[in-house]
Amino acid sequence: MSVQERVRMCRLIDQMESQKEYSKRLGLENRSTFHGTRIYDTSGNTERRKGDGVEC
């Protein structure tokens, strides 16, 4: 992935997070991973999400 593509993807994810209902209507879902581990919270919140089984 080029730098330009990565920046576009990050901007899209930011917009998706800020406009959740619109993203849902479009069928968009953030399925980001880091070294093969699913990333659930892109806001920087380190609290554990209920039911994800992963401690942050």
C-alpha distance matrix in Angstrom:
0.0 3.8 6.7 8.2 6.1 6.5 10.0 10.8 10.1 12.3 14.9 15.1 15.8 18.3 20.0 20.2 21.9 24.3 25.2 25.5 28.1 26.4 23.1 25.3 27.2 24.0 23.0 19.9 19.4 17.1 16.3 14.2 14.5 14.7 15.3 16.4 18.7 18.7 18.7 21.5 22.3 19.9 22.9 23.5 26.6 27.3 30.1 30.1 29.4 32.3 31.8 28.4 30.1 28.0 29.5 27.6
3.8 0.0 3.8 5.4 5.2 6.2 8.7 10.0 10.6 12.4 14.4 15.4 16.6 18.5 20.2 21.0 22.7 24.7 25.8 26.6 29.3 27.3 24.4 27.0 28.6 25.4 24.9 21.7 21.5 19.3 19.0 16.7 17.3 17.2 18.0 19.5 21.6 21.6 21.0 23.7 24.0 21.1 23.7 24.2 27.6 28.6 31.7 32.0 31.5 34.6 34.4 31.1 32.9 30.5 31.7 29.4
6.7 3.8 0.0 3.8 5.5 5.1 6.2 8.6 9.8 10.6 12.4 14.2 15.3 16.6 18.5 19.9 21.2 22.8 24.4 25.5 28.4 26.6 23.9 26.7 28.5 25.5 25.4 21.9 21.6 19.1 19.3 16.7 17.5 16.9 18.3 20.2 21.8 21.6 20.4 23.0 22.6 19.4 21.5 22.0 25.5 26.8 30.0 30.8 30.5 33.8 34.0 30.7 32.5 29.9 30.7 28.1
8.2 5.4 3.8 0.0 3.8 5.5 5.2 6.2 8.6 10.0 10.7 12.3 14.3 15.5 16.7 18.3 20.2 21.4 22.6 24.0 26.7 24.5 22.0 25.1 26.5 23.4 23.7 20.4 20.7 18.7 19.5 17.4 18.9 19.1 20.8 22.3 23.7 22.9 21.6 23.6 23.2 19.9 21.8 22.9 26.4 28.1 31.1 31.9 31.3 34.4 34.8 31.7 33.9 31.5 32.5 29.8
6.1 5.2 5.5 3.8 0.0 3.8 5.5 5.1 6.1 8.7 9.9 10.5 12.3 14.3 15.4 16.3 18.4 20.1 20.9 21.9 24.4 22.3 19.5 22.3 23.8 20.6 20.5 17.3 17.6 15.7 16.2 14.5 16.2 16.9 18.7 19.7 21.1 20.1 19.2 21.2 21.2 18.2 20.7 22.0 25.2 26.8 29.6 30.0 29.1 32.0 32.1 29.0 31.3 29.2 30.5 28.3
6.5 6.2 5.1 5.5 3.8 0.0 3.8 5.4 5.1 6.2 8.7 9.8 10.6 12.4 14.3 15.2 16.6 18.6 20.0 20.7 23.7 22.1 19.1 21.9 23.8 21.0 20.6 17.1 16.6 14.0 14.4 12.1 13.5 13.8 15.8 17.2 18.3 17.5 16.2 18.4 18.2 15.1 17.6 18.6 21.9 23.3 26.2 26.8 26.1 29.3 29.5 26.3 28.5 26.1 27.2 24.7
10.0 8.7 6.2 5.2 5.5 3.8 0.0 3.8 5.4 5.1 6.2 8.6 9.9 10.6 12.4 14.2 15.5 16.8 18.4 19.8 22.8 21.1 18.6 21.7 23.6 20.9 21.1 17.6 17.5 15.0 16.3 14.0 15.9 16.1 18.6 20.1 20.7 19.5 17.6 19.3 18.4 14.9 16.7 17.9 21.3 23.2 26.2 27.2 26.7 29.9 30.6 27.6 29.9 27.5 28.2 25.5
10.8 10.0 8.6 6.2 5.1 5.4 3.8 0.0 3.8 5.5 5.1 6.1 8.7 9.9 10.6 12.2 14.3 15.5 16.4 17.9 20.5 18.3 15.9 19.2 20.6 17.7 18.2 14.9 15.5 13.7 15.4 14.0 16.6 17.6 20.2 21.0 21.6 19.9 18.2 19.4 18.8 15.6 17.4 19.3 22.5 24.7 27.2 28.0 26.9 29.9 30.5 27.8 30.4 28.4 29.5 27.0
10.1 10.6 9.8 8.6 6.1 5.1 5.4 3.8 0.0 3.8 5.4 5.1 6.2 8.6 9.9 10.4 12.3 14.4 15.2 16.0 18.7 17.0 14.1 16.9 18.8 16.1 15.9 12.3 12.3 10.2 11.7 10.3 13.0 14.4 17.2 17.6 18.1 16.2 14.6 16.0 15.8 12.9 15.3 17.2 20.1 22.1 24.5 24.9 23.7 26.6 26.9 24.2 26.8 24.9 26.2 24.0
12.3 12.4 10.6 10.0 8.7 6.2 5.1 5.5 3.8 0.0 3.8 5.4 5.1 6.2 8.7 9.8 10.6 12.5 14.3 15.2 18.5 17.3 14.6 17.5 19.8 17.7 17.6 13.8 13.2 10.5 12.3 10.3 12.8 13.6 16.8 17.8 17.6 15.8 13.4 14.6 13.6 10.2 12.2 13.9 17.1 19.2 21.8 22.7 21.9 25.0 25.8 23.1 25.6 23.4 24.2 21.7
14.9 14.4 12.4 10.7 9.9 8.7 6.2 5.1 5.4 3.8 0.0 3.8 5.4 5.1 6.3 8.6 9.9 10.8 12.3 14.1 17.1 15.4 13.4 16.8 18.6 16.5 17.2 13.7 13.9 12.0 14.6 13.3 16.2 17.3 20.6 21.3 21.0 18.8 16.3 16.8 15.4 12.0 13.1 15.5 18.5 21.1 23.5 24.7 23.6 26.7 27.7 25.3 28.1 26.1 26.9 24.2
15.1 15.4 14.2 12.3 10.5 9.8 8.6 6.1 5.1 5.4 3.8 0.0 3.8 5.4 5.1 6.1 8.6 10.0 10.4 11.7 14.4 12.5 10.1 13.4 15.1 12.8 13.4 10.0 10.7 9.5 12.4 12.0 15.5 17.3 20.6 20.7 20.3 17.7 15.6 15.7 15.0 12.2 13.8 16.6 19.1 21.7 23.6 24.4 22.7 25.5 26.2 24.0 27.1 25.5 26.7 24.5
15.8 16.6 15.3 14.3 12.3 10.6 9.9 8.7 6.2 5.1 5.4 3.8 0.0 3.8 5.4 4.9 6.2 8.7 9.9 10.3 13.5 12.6 9.8 12.6 15.1 13.4 13.2 9.5 8.9 6.8 9.8 9.2 12.7 14.6 18.1 18.1 17.2 14.5 12.0 12.0 11.2 8.5 10.5 13.3 15.6 18.1 19.9 20.6 19.0 21.8 22.6 20.3 23.4 21.8 22.9 20.8
18.3 18.5 16.6 15.5 14.3 12.4 10.6 9.9 8.6 6.2 5.1 5.4 3.8 0.0 3.8 5.4 5.2 6.4 8.7 10.1 13.6 12.9 11.0 14.0 16.5 15.3 15.7 12.3 11.9 9.9 13.1 12.2 15.3 16.7 20.4 20.8 19.5 16.9 13.8 13.4 11.5 8.4 8.9 12.0 14.4 17.4 19.3 20.6 19.3 22.3 23.8 21.7 24.7 22.9 23.5 21.0
20.0 20.2 18.5 16.7 15.4 14.3 12.4 10.6 9.9 8.7 6.3 5.1 5.4 3.8 0.0 3.8 5.4 5.1 6.1 8.4 11.2 9.8 8.5 12.0 13.8 12.6 13.8 10.9 11.6 10.9 14.5 14.4 17.9 19.8 23.4 23.4 22.3 19.3 16.6 15.6 14.1 11.6 11.9 15.3 17.2 20.4 21.9 23.1 21.3 23.9 25.3 23.6 26.9 25.5 26.4 24.1
20.2 21.0 19.9 18.3 16.3 15.2 14.2 12.2 10.4 9.8 8.6 6.1 4.9 5.4 3.8 0.0 3.8 5.5 5.2 5.7 8.7 7.9 5.6 8.6 11.0 10.1 10.6 7.7 8.0 7.9 11.7 12.4 16.1 18.5 22.0 21.5 20.2 16.9 14.5 13.2 12.3 10.6 11.6 15.1 16.6 19.5 20.5 21.1 18.9 21.2 22.3 20.8 24.2 23.2 24.5 22.7
21.9 22.7 21.2 20.2 18.4 16.6 15.5 14.3 12.3 10.6 9.9 8.6 6.2 5.2 5.4 3.8 0.0 3.8 5.6 5.6 9.3 9.9 8.2 10.4 13.3 13.2 13.3 10.5 9.6 8.6 12.2 12.5 15.8 17.8 21.5 21.2 19.3 16.0 13.1 11.2 9.5 8.1 8.2 12.0 13.1 16.2 17.1 18.0 16.1 18.6 20.2 18.7 22.1 20.9 21.8 19.8
24.3 24.7 22.8 21.4 20.1 18.6 16.8 15.5 14.4 12.5 10.8 10.0 8.7 6.4 5.1 5.5 3.8 0.0 3.8 6.0 9.0 9.4 9.1 11.6 13.8 14.1 15.1 12.7 12.7 12.2 15.9 16.1 19.5 21.3 25.0 24.9 23.0 19.8 16.7 14.8 12.6 11.0 10.0 13.8 14.8 18.3 19.1 20.5 18.7 21.0 23.0 21.9 25.3 24.1 24.6 22.5
25.2 25.8 24.4 22.6 20.9 20.0 18.4 16.4 15.2 14.3 12.3 10.4 9.9 8.7 6.1 5.2 5.6 3.8 0.0 3.8 5.8 5.6 6.2 8.7 10.3 10.9 12.4 10.8 11.6 12.3 16.1 17.2 20.7 23.1 26.7 26.1 24.4 20.9 18.4 16.2 14.8 13.7 13.3 17.1 17.8 21.1 21.6 22.5 20.1 22.0 23.6 22.9 26.5 25.7 26.7 25.0
25.5 26.6 25.5 24.0 21.9 20.7 19.8 17.9 16.0 15.2 14.1 11.7 10.3 10.1 8.4 5.7 5.6 6.0 3.8 0.0 3.8 5.6 5.1 6.1 8.7 9.9 10.4 9.1 9.3 10.5 14.0 15.7 19.1 21.8 25.3 24.2 22.3 18.7 16.4 13.9 13.1 12.8 13.0 16.7 16.9 19.8 19.9 20.2 17.5 19.0 20.3 19.8 23.5 23.2 24.4 23.2
28.1 29.3 28.4 26.7 24.4 23.7 22.8 20.5 18.7 18.5 17.1 14.4 13.5 13.6 11.2 8.7 9.3 9.0 5.8 3.8 0.0 3.8 5.4 5.0 6.3 8.7 9.8 9.9 11.0 13.1 16.5 18.7 22.2 25.1 28.5 27.1 25.3 21.5 19.7 17.0 16.5 16.6 16.7 20.4 20.3 23.2 22.8 23.0 19.9 20.9 22.0 21.9 25.7 25.8 27.3 26.4
26.4 27.3 26.6 24.5 22.3 22.1 21.1 18.3 17.0 17.3 15.4 12.5 12.6 12.9 9.8 7.9 9.9 9.4 5.6 5.6 3.8 0.0 3.8 5.4 5.1 6.3 8.7 8.8 11.0 13.3 16.8 18.8 22.5 25.4 28.8 27.6 26.2 22.6 20.8 18.6 18.2 17.6 18.0 21.8 22.3 25.3 25.4 25.6 22.7 24.0 24.9 24.4 28.2 28.1 29.6 28.5
23.1 24.4 23.9 22.0 19.5 19.1 18.6 15.9 14.1 14.6 13.4 10.1 9.8 11.0 8.5 5.6 8.2 9.1 6.2 5.1 5.4 3.8 0.0 3.8 5.5 5.1 6.2 5.2 7.3 9.6 13.0 15.2 18.9 22.0 25.2 23.9 22.7 19.1 17.6 15.7 15.8 15.1 16.2 19.8 20.6 23.3 23.6 23.6 20.7 22.2 22.8 21.9 25.6 25.4 27.1 26.0
25.3 27.0 26.7 25.1 22.3 21.9 21.7 19.2 16.9 17.5 16.8 13.4 12.6 14.0 12.0 8.6 10.4 11.6 8.7 6.1 5.0 5.4 3.8 0.0 3.8 5.4 5.0 5.8 7.2 10.3 13.2 16.0 19.5 22.8 25.9 24.1 22.7 19.0 17.9 15.6 16.2 16.5 17.7 21.2 21.3 23.7 23.5 23.0 19.8 20.6 20.9 20.4 24.2 24.5 26.6 26.0
27.2 28.6 28.5 26.5 23.8 23.8 23.6 20.6 18.8 19.8 18.6 15.1 15.1 16.5 13.8 11.0 13.3 13.8 10.3 8.7 6.3 5.1 5.5 3.8 0.0 3.8 5.4 7.7 10.3 13.6 16.4 19.2 22.8 26.1 29.1 27.3 26.2 22.5 21.5 19.4 20.0 20.0 21.1 24.7 24.9 27.5 27.2 26.8 23.5 24.1 24.4 24.0 27.8 28.3 30.4 29.8
24.0 25.4 25.5 23.4 20.6 21.0 20.9 17.7 16.1 17.7 16.5 12.8 13.4 15.3 12.6 10.1 13.2 14.1 10.9 9.9 8.7 6.3 5.1 5.4 3.8 0.0 3.8 5.6 9.1 12.3 14.9 17.6 21.2 24.6 27.4 25.7 25.1 21.6 20.8 19.3 20.0 19.5 21.1 24.5 25.3 27.8 28.1 27.6 24.5 25.6 25.6 24.7 28.4 28.6 30.8 30.0
23.0 24.9 25.4 23.7 20.5 20.6 21.1 18.2 15.9 17.6 17.2 13.4 13.2 15.7 13.8 10.6 13.3 15.1 12.4 10.4 9.8 8.7 6.2 5.0 5.4 3.8 0.0 3.8 6.6 10.2 12.2 15.4 18.8 22.3 25.0 22.9 22.3 18.8 18.5 17.0 18.4 18.4 20.4 23.6 24.2 26.2 26.4 25.5 22.3 23.2 22.8 21.8 25.4 25.8 28.3 27.8
19.9 21.7 21.9 20.4 17.3 17.1 17.6 14.9 12.3 13.8 13.7 10.0 9.5 12.3 10.9 7.7 10.5 12.7 10.8 9.1 9.9 8.8 5.2 5.8 7.7 5.6 3.8 0.0 3.8 6.9 9.4 12.1 15.7 19.1 21.9 20.2 19.6 16.1 15.4 14.4 15.5 15.0 17.3 20.4 21.4 23.4 24.0 23.4 20.5 21.9 21.7 20.3 23.8 23.7 26.0 25.1
19.4 21.5 21.6 20.7 17.6 16.6 17.5 15.5 12.3 13.2 13.9 10.7 8.9 11.9 11.6 8.0 9.6 12.7 11.6 9.3 11.0 11.0 7.3 7.2 10.3 9.1 6.6 3.8 0.0 3.8 6.1 9.1 12.5 16.0 18.9 17.1 16.1 12.5 11.9 10.8 12.4 12.4 15.0 17.8 18.6 20.3 20.8 19.9 17.1 18.6 18.3 16.6 20.1 19.9 22.3 21.5
17.1 19.3 19.1 18.7 15.7 14.0 15.0 13.7 10.2 10.5 12.0 9.5 6.8 9.9 10.9 7.9 8.6 12.2 12.3 10.5 13.1 13.3 9.6 10.3 13.6 12.3 10.2 6.9 3.8 0.0 3.8 5.7 9.3 12.5 15.7 14.3 13.2 9.8 8.6 8.2 9.6 9.2 12.3 14.7 15.9 17.4 18.4 17.8 15.5 17.7 17.6 15.3 18.5 17.7 19.8 18.7
16.3 19.0 19.3 19.5 16.2 14.4 16.3 15.4 11.7 12.3 14.6 12.4 9.8 13.1 14.5 11.7 12.2 15.9 16.1 14.0 16.5 16.8 13.0 13.2 16.4 14.9 12.2 9.4 6.1 3.8 0.0 3.8 6.6 10.3 12.9 11.0 10.2 7.0 7.3 8.0 10.5 10.7 14.3 15.9 17.0 17.7 18.8 17.6 15.5 17.5 16.7 14.0 16.8 16.0 18.5 17.8
14.2 16.7 16.7 17.4 14.5 12.1 14.0 14.0 10.3 10.3 13.3 12.0 9.2 12.2 14.4 12.4 12.5 16.1 17.2 15.7 18.7 18.8 15.2 16.0 19.2 17.6 15.4 12.1 9.1 5.7 3.8 0.0 3.8 7.0 10.0 9.1 8.5 6.0 5.5 7.7 9.6 8.9 12.7 13.8 15.4 16.0 17.7 17.0 15.6 18.2 17.8 14.6 17.0 15.3 17.4 16.1
14.5 17.3 17.5 18.9 16.2 13.5 15.9 16.6 13.0 12.8 16.2 15.5 12.7 15.3 17.9 16.1 15.8 19.5 20.7 19.1 22.2 22.5 18.9 19.5 22.8 21.2 18.8 15.7 12.5 9.3 6.6 3.8 0.0 3.8 6.4 5.5 5.1 4.3 5.2 8.6 10.8 10.7 14.4 14.5 16.0 15.7 17.6 16.5 15.8 18.4 17.6 14.0 15.6 13.6 15.7 14.6
14.7 17.2 16.9 19.1 16.9 13.8 16.1 17.6 14.4 13.6 17.3 17.3 14.6 16.7 19.8 18.5 17.8 21.3 23.1 21.8 25.1 25.4 22.0 22.8 26.1 24.6 22.3 19.1 16.0 12.5 10.3 7.0 3.8 0.0 3.8 5.3 5.2 6.5 6.7 10.5 11.9 11.4 14.8 13.9 15.8 15.0 17.4 16.7 16.8 19.7 19.2 15.4 16.3 13.6 15.0 13.5
15.3 18.0 18.3 20.8 18.7 15.8 18.6 20.2 17.2 16.8 20.6 20.6 18.1 20.4 23.4 22.0 21.5 25.0 26.7 25.3 28.5 28.8 25.2 25.9 29.1 27.4 25.0 21.9 18.9 15.7 12.9 10.0 6.4 3.8 0.0 3.8 5.6 8.5 9.9 13.6 15.4 15.2 18.5 17.3 19.0 17.7 20.0 18.9 19.3 21.9 20.9 17.1 17.3 14.7 16.2 15.2
16.4 19.5 20.2 22.3 19.7 17.2 20.1 21.0 17.6 17.8 21.3 20.7 18.1 20.8 23.4 21.5 21.2 24.9 26.1 24.2 27.1 27.6 23.9 24.1 27.3 25.7 22.9 20.2 17.1 14.3 11.0 9.1 5.5 5.3 3.8 0.0 3.8 6.5 9.2 12.5 15.1 15.6 19.1 18.5 19.7 18.4 20.1 18.4 18.2 20.3 18.8 15.1 15.5 13.6 16.0 15.6
18.7 21.6 21.8 23.7 21.1 18.3 20.7 21.6 18.1 17.6 21.0 20.3 17.2 19.5 22.3 20.2 19.3 23.0 24.4 22.3 25.3 26.2 22.7 22.7 26.2 25.1 22.3 19.6 16.1 13.2 10.2 8.5 5.1 5.2 5.6 3.8 0.0 3.8 6.4 9.5 12.1 13.2 16.6 15.8 16.5 15.0 16.4 14.6 14.5 16.6 15.3 11.6 12.0 10.0 12.3 12.1
18.7 21.6 21.6 22.9 20.1 17.5 19.5 19.9 16.2 15.8 18.8 17.7 14.5 16.9 19.3 16.9 16.0 19.8 20.9 18.7 21.5 22.6 19.1 19.0 22.5 21.6 18.8 16.1 12.5 9.8 7.0 6.0 4.3 6.5 8.5 6.5 3.8 0.0 3.8 6.3 9.4 10.8 14.3 14.3 14.8 14.0 15.1 13.3 12.3 14.5 13.4 9.8 11.5 9.9 12.5 12.2
18.7 21.0 20.4 21.6 19.2 16.2 17.6 18.2 14.6 13.4 16.3 15.6 12.0 13.8 16.6 14.5 13.1 16.7 18.4 16.4 19.7 20.8 17.6 17.9 21.5 20.8 18.5 15.4 11.9 8.6 7.3 5.5 5.2 6.7 9.9 9.2 6.4 3.8 0.0 3.8 6.0 7.1 10.5 10.6 11.4 11.1 12.6 11.7 10.9 13.8 13.7 10.3 12.4 10.3 12.0 10.7
21.5 23.7 23.0 23.6 21.2 18.4 19.3 19.4 16.0 14.6 16.8 15.7 12.0 13.4 15.6 13.2 11.2 14.8 16.2 13.9 17.0 18.6 15.7 15.6 19.4 19.3 17.0 14.4 10.8 8.2 8.0 7.7 8.6 10.5 13.6 12.5 9.5 6.3 3.8 0.0 3.8 6.5 9.3 10.1 9.9 10.3 10.9 9.8 8.1 10.9 11.3 8.6 11.5 10.0 11.7 10.8
22.3 24.0 22.6 23.2 21.2 18.2 18.4 18.8 15.8 13.6 15.4 15.0 11.2 11.5 14.1 12.3 9.5 12.6 14.8 13.1 16.5 18.2 15.8 16.2 20.0 20.0 18.4 15.5 12.4 9.6 10.5 9.6 10.8 11.9 15.4 15.1 12.1 9.4 6.0 3.8 0.0 3.8 5.6 6.7 6.6 7.9 9.1 9.4 8.3 11.8 13.3 11.0 13.6 11.7 12.3 10.4
19.9 21.1 19.4 19.9 18.2 15.1 14.9 15.6 12.9 10.2 12.0 12.2 8.5 8.4 11.6 10.6 8.1 11.0 13.7 12.8 16.6 17.6 15.1 16.5 20.0 19.5 18.4 15.0 12.4 9.2 10.7 8.9 10.7 11.4 15.2 15.6 13.2 10.8 7.1 6.5 3.8 0.0 3.8 5.5 7.5 9.5 11.7 12.7 12.1 15.6 17.0 14.6 17.1 14.8 15.1 12.6
22.9 23.7 21.5 21.8 20.7 17.6 16.7 17.4 15.3 12.2 13.1 13.8 10.5 8.9 11.9 11.6 8.2 10.0 13.3 13.0 16.7 18.0 16.2 17.7 21.1 21.1 20.4 17.3 15.0 12.3 14.3 12.7 14.4 14.8 18.5 19.1 16.6 14.3 10.5 9.3 5.6 3.8 0.0 3.8 5.5 8.7 10.7 12.8 12.5 16.0 18.2 16.3 18.7 16.5 16.1 13.3
23.5 24.2 22.0 22.9 22.0 18.6 17.9 19.3 17.2 13.9 15.5 16.6 13.3 12.0 15.3 15.1 12.0 13.8 17.1 16.7 20.4 21.8 19.8 21.2 24.7 24.5 23.6 20.4 17.8 14.7 15.9 13.8 14.5 13.9 17.3 18.5 15.8 14.3 10.6 10.1 6.7 5.5 3.8 0.0 3.8 6.1 9.1 11.6 12.5 16.2 18.4 16.3 18.0 15.2 14.1 10.8
26.6 27.6 25.5 26.4 25.2 21.9 21.3 22.5 20.1 17.1 18.5 19.1 15.6 14.4 17.2 16.6 13.1 14.8 17.8 16.9 20.3 22.3 20.6 21.3 24.9 25.3 24.2 21.4 18.6 15.9 17.0 15.4 16.0 15.8 19.0 19.7 16.5 14.8 11.4 9.9 6.6 7.5 5.5 3.8 0.0 3.8 5.7 8.6 9.7 13.2 15.9 14.3 15.9 13.5 12.1 9.2
27.3 28.6 26.8 28.1 26.8 23.3 23.2 24.7 22.1 19.2 21.1 21.7 18.1 17.4 20.4 19.5 16.2 18.3 21.1 19.8 23.2 25.3 23.3 23.7 27.5 27.8 26.2 23.4 20.3 17.4 17.7 16.0 15.7 15.0 17.7 18.4 15.0 14.0 11.1 10.3 7.9 9.5 8.7 6.1 3.8 0.0 3.8 6.5 8.8 12.3 14.7 12.9 13.6 10.8 8.8 5.7
30.1 31.7 30.0 31.1 29.6 26.2 26.2 27.2 24.5 21.8 23.5 23.6 19.9 19.3 21.9 20.5 17.1 19.1 21.6 19.9 22.8 25.4 23.6 23.5 27.2 28.1 26.4 24.0 20.8 18.4 18.8 17.7 17.6 17.4 20.0 20.1 16.4 15.1 12.6 10.9 9.1 11.7 10.7 9.1 5.7 3.8 0.0 3.8 6.4 9.4 12.2 11.3 12.0 10.1 8.0 6.4
30.1 32.0 30.8 31.9 30.0 26.8 27.2 28.0 24.9 22.7 24.7 24.4 20.6 20.6 23.1 21.1 18.0 20.5 22.5 20.2 23.0 25.6 23.6 23.0 26.8 27.6 25.5 23.4 19.9 17.8 17.6 17.0 16.5 16.7 18.9 18.4 14.6 13.3 11.7 9.8 9.4 12.7 12.8 11.6 8.6 6.5 3.8 0.0 3.8 6.4 8.7 7.8 8.3 6.9 5.6 5.9
29.4 31.5 30.5 31.3 29.1 26.1 26.7 26.9 23.7 21.9 23.6 22.7 19.0 19.3 21.3 18.9 16.1 18.7 20.1 17.5 19.9 22.7 20.7 19.8 23.5 24.5 22.3 20.5 17.1 15.5 15.5 15.6 15.8 16.8 19.3 18.2 14.5 12.3 10.9 8.1 8.3 12.1 12.5 12.5 9.7 8.8 6.4 3.8 0.0 3.8 6.3 5.8 8.0 7.8 8.3 8.9
32.3 34.6 33.8 34.4 32.0 29.3 29.9 29.9 26.6 25.0 26.7 25.5 21.8 22.3 23.9 21.2 18.6 21.0 22.0 19.0 20.9 24.0 22.2 20.6 24.1 25.6 23.2 21.9 18.6 17.7 17.5 18.2 18.4 19.7 21.9 20.3 16.6 14.5 13.8 10.9 11.8 15.6 16.0 16.2 13.2 12.3 9.4 6.4 3.8 0.0 3.8 5.7 7.6 9.1 10.1 11.7
31.8 34.4 34.0 34.8 32.1 29.5 30.6 30.5 26.9 25.8 27.7 26.2 22.6 23.8 25.3 22.3 20.2 23.0 23.6 20.3 22.0 24.9 22.8 20.9 24.4 25.6 22.8 21.7 18.3 17.6 16.7 17.8 17.6 19.2 20.9 18.8 15.3 13.4 13.7 11.3 13.3 17.0 18.2 18.4 15.9 14.7 12.2 8.7 6.3 3.8 0.0 3.8 5.6 8.3 10.5 12.9
28.4 31.1 30.7 31.7 29.0 26.3 27.6 27.8 24.2 23.1 25.3 24.0 20.3 21.7 23.6 20.8 18.7 21.9 22.9 19.8 21.9 24.4 21.9 20.4 24.0 24.7 21.8 20.3 16.6 15.3 14.0 14.6 14.0 15.4 17.1 15.1 11.6 9.8 10.3 8.6 11.0 14.6 16.3 16.3 14.3 12.9 11.3 7.8 5.8 5.7 3.8 0.0 3.8 5.5 8.5 10.5
30.1 32.9 32.5 33.9 31.3 28.5 29.9 30.4 26.8 25.6 28.1 27.1 23.4 24.7 26.9 24.2 22.1 25.3 26.5 23.5 25.7 28.2 25.6 24.2 27.8 28.4 25.4 23.8 20.1 18.5 16.8 17.0 15.6 16.3 17.3 15.5 12.0 11.5 12.4 11.5 13.6 17.1 18.7 18.0 15.9 13.6 12.0 8.3 8.0 7.6 5.6 3.8 0.0 3.8 6.7 9.9
28.0 30.5 29.9 31.5 29.2 26.1 27.5 28.4 24.9 23.4 26.1 25.5 21.8 22.9 25.5 23.2 20.9 24.1 25.7 23.2 25.8 28.1 25.4 24.5 28.3 28.6 25.8 23.7 19.9 17.7 16.0 15.3 13.6 13.6 14.7 13.6 10.0 9.9 10.3 10.0 11.7 14.8 16.5 15.2 13.5 10.8 10.1 6.9 7.8 9.1 8.3 5.5 3.8 0.0 3.8 6.4
29.5 31.7 30.7 32.5 30.5 27.2 28.2 29.5 26.2 24.2 26.9 26.7 22.9 23.5 26.4 24.5 21.8 24.6 26.7 24.4 27.3 29.6 27.1 26.6 30.4 30.8 28.3 26.0 22.3 19.8 18.5 17.4 15.7 15.0 16.2 16.0 12.3 12.5 12.0 11.7 12.3 15.1 16.1 14.1 12.1 8.8 8.0 5.6 8.3 10.1 10.5 8.5 6.7 3.8 0.0 3.8
27.6 29.4 28.1 29.8 28.3 24.7 25.5 27.0 24.0 21.7 24.2 24.5 20.8 21.0 24.1 22.7 19.8 22.5 25.0 23.2 26.4 28.5 26.0 26.0 29.8 30.0 27.8 25.1 21.5 18.7 17.8 16.1 14.6 13.5 15.2 15.6 12.1 12.2 10.7 10.8 10.4 12.6 13.3 10.8 9.2 5.7 6.4 5.9 8.9 11.7 12.9 10.5 9.9 6.4 3.8 0.0
